[in-house]
Amino acid sequence: MVLFIMCFILFLVGLYGVITRRNLIKIIIALSIMEYSLNLFFILIGYRKGGEIPILKDAGAVPPVVVDPLPQAMILTAIVIGLATTALLLAIAIRLYRKYKTFDVSGINALKG
């Protein structure tokens, strides 16, 4: 239960960064922290204490407790999608910096014509 609470606290740290920061790079890092906290949460859902891998060695010997592999497979996909999203956000931030010469969100809004 403590690990789930820690995931929630990590998510709140990322949310705090998104809400309070004005620098685009810091906002992107906060979004990544939120994403990783959700990834960790889903991995923890699939974990079973004392569980074994779900690969059957003998046809008749089924382990009593197995670890669910589905959340792990989903998170592998989510990590790739998150990396692509982060790269896209950084590319947009660099383009905005080249145009407005600032990473400050309020400065970019003030220059709107």
C-alpha positions, -999 to +999 in steps of 0.1 A: +000+000+000+029+023+007+042+020-029+008+030-043+008+061-020+044+069-032+032+067-068+004+091-060+028+115-043+051+113-073+022+121-096+013+151-074+049+163-076+046+163-114+012+180-113+026+207-091+054+213-116+029+216-145+007+240-126+032+263-110+061+265-135+063+289-164+094+275-181+085+251-210+113+227-203+103+224-166+067+217-177+079+190-200+100+174-172+070+176-149+048+158-175+074+131-178+074+126-140+036+123-141+039+097-169+066+076-150+045+076-119+016+062-138+039+036-154+051+026-120+015+023-107+005+000-135+036-022-130+027-024-093-008-036-101+005-066-120+030-076-092+021-105-069+043-112-038+058-146-042+045-149-077+063-168-104+067-162-141+037-174-161+058-199-182+047-234-177+076-259-177+055-290-171+020-294-185+005-304-152+024-281-128+007-248-126+022-224-100-003-212-074+006-175-078+018-159-110+028-124-119+005-108-145+025-100-176-002-078-193+006-046-174+043-050-182+036-054-219+013-023-218+039-002-200+066-011-226+043+003-252+035+033-230+072+041-225+078+042-262+048+065-267+059+087-239+094+090-253+080+100-287+056+125-270+085+140-250+106+143-281+078+161-299+072+185-270+109+193-269+110+199-306+080+223-303+097+241-273+129+245-294+109+260-323+092+284-299+125+294-284+139+301-319+109+323-327+104+342-294+138+338-277+123+327-245+110+295-228+087+315-205+050+308-212+038+342-201+064+358-223+052+339-253+016+349-246+026+385-243+042+385-277+011+372-293+001+396-321 
